[in-house]
Amino acid sequence: MAKKAKQEADTGKADRLRALRLERETARREAGTWGEMTVGEILHQASRSVFMQVWKGQRRPDPFDEGGARRAGASTAAWSAMLAWVAERNSPDFSQRIVAWDLSTAEARKVLEARIAEHQAAGYTVTNPADAPK
């Protein structure tokens, strides 16, 4: 009987969390901040440099994969610039992270600009794709 009560409690919790997520998504859609864009960064601590990325979807592009394809929303020029930036540095010193996702193009631009300002204030050299969303 205790197992059944726990399962019901877990189901109730999952339902409440789902409702909360859907409520937040609806609010973001109504505010115009919901979309398909993702902002990410690759940090190279040894050279104190960072490459900012913007792409469509959530799957992160992998510049370390030899045959890796660029993600939709990123131009071939930005992809080539990122590959060149990575090739100039020692690969064990990289860290990657997704900064924000499910953003409109305008929100992605705001997040990108804010992260660039934060990195520059911390003394990092920032490489920013010239074709970032406007």
Secondary structure as UniProt FT lines:
FT   HELIX           2..31
FT   STRAND          34..44
FT   TURN            45..48
FT   STRAND          49..56
FT   TURN            63..64
FT   TURN            66..67
FT   TURN            72..73
FT   HELIX           76..87
FT   HELIX           91..93
FT   STRAND          94..103
FT   HELIX           105..121
FT   TURN            122..123
FT   STRAND          125..127
FT   TURN            130..131
//
